[in-house]
Amino acid sequence: MVVPISRESLPECRVCGMLLDDLDALRGHLEAEHGVSGGGRAPGGPAPGDVSVF
Protein backbone atom coordinates (compact mmCIF):
# COMPACT_ATOMS: atom_id res chain seq x y z
CA MET A 1 0.00 0.00 0.00
CA VAL A 2 1.36 3.40 -0.98
CA VAL A 3 0.71 6.24 1.41
CA PRO A 4 0.74 9.65 -0.26
CA ILE A 5 3.08 12.17 1.30
CA SER A 6 1.61 15.62 1.67
CA ARG A 7 3.63 18.77 1.13
CA GLU A 8 3.02 19.73 4.76
CA SER A 9 4.78 16.61 6.04
CA LEU A 10 8.07 17.28 4.19
CA PRO A 11 10.81 19.32 5.89
CA GLU A 12 11.38 22.66 4.16
CA CYS A 13 14.55 24.73 4.04
CA ARG A 14 13.62 28.08 5.49
CA VAL A 15 16.52 29.74 3.69
CA CYS A 16 15.51 28.88 0.11
CA GLY A 17 12.17 27.05 0.45
CA MET A 18 13.38 23.72 -0.97
CA LEU A 19 11.41 20.65 0.16
CA LEU A 20 13.52 17.66 1.23
CA ASP A 21 12.83 13.99 1.89
CA ASP A 22 13.73 13.92 5.60
CA LEU A 23 15.60 15.77 8.34
CA ASP A 24 18.94 14.16 7.45
CA ALA A 25 18.56 15.45 3.91
CA LEU A 26 17.66 18.89 5.28
CA ARG A 27 20.77 18.95 7.49
CA GLY A 28 22.97 17.97 4.54
CA HIS A 29 21.33 20.58 2.33
CA LEU A 30 21.78 23.33 4.90
CA GLU A 31 25.46 22.50 5.33
CA ALA A 32 26.25 22.05 1.61
CA GLU A 33 24.17 24.88 0.16
CA HIS A 34 24.04 27.47 2.92
CA GLY A 35 27.11 26.78 5.08
CA VAL A 36 24.97 26.07 8.13
CA SER A 37 26.16 23.29 10.43
CA GLY A 38 24.89 21.88 13.71
CA GLY A 39 28.35 21.95 15.26
CA GLY A 40 27.75 24.79 17.64
CA ARG A 41 25.45 27.55 18.68
CA ALA A 42 25.73 31.14 17.64
CA PRO A 43 24.59 33.74 20.17
CA GLY A 44 20.84 33.82 19.94
CA GLY A 45 20.94 31.01 17.36
CA PRO A 46 19.47 27.53 17.34
CA ALA A 47 20.67 24.70 19.52
CA PRO A 48 22.93 22.16 17.78
CA GLY A 49 20.87 19.84 15.62
CA ASP A 50 17.80 22.07 15.71
CA VAL A 51 17.02 22.57 12.03
CA SER A 52 13.42 23.58 12.56
CA VAL A 53 14.30 27.26 12.84
CA PHE A 54 15.88 27.59 9.40
C-alpha positions in Angstrom: 0.0 0.0 0.0 1.4 3.4 -1.0 0.7 6.2 1.4 0.7 9.7 -0.3 3.1 12.2 1.3 1.6 15.6 1.7 3.6 18.8 1.1 3.0 19.7 4.8 4.8 16.6 6.0 8.1 17.3 4.2 10.8 19.3 5.9 11.4 22.7 4.2 14.6 24.7 4.0 13.6 28.1 5.5 16.5 29.7 3.7 15.5 28.9 0.1 12.2 27.0 0.4 13.4 23.7 -1.0 11.4 20.6 0.2 13.5 17.7 1.2 12.8 14.0 1.9 13.7 13.9 5.6 15.6 15.8 8.3 18.9 14.2 7.5 18.6 15.5 3.9 17.7 18.9 5.3 20.8 18.9 7.5 23.0 18.0 4.5 21.3 20.6 2.3 21.8 23.3 4.9 25.5 22.5 5.3 26.2 22.0 1.6 24.2 24.9 0.2 24.0 27.5 2.9 27.1 26.8 5.1 25.0 26.1 8.1 26.2 23.3 10.4 24.9 21.9 13.7 28.4 21.9 15.3 27.7 24.8 17.6 25.5 27.5 18.7 25.7 31.1 17.6 24.6 33.7 20.2 20.8 33.8 19.9 20.9 31.0 17.4 19.5 27.5 17.3 20.7 24.7 19.5 22.9 22.2 17.8 20.9 19.8 15.6 17.8 22.1 15.7 17.0 22.6 12.0 13.4 23.6 12.6 14.3 27.3 12.8 15.9 27.6 9.4 
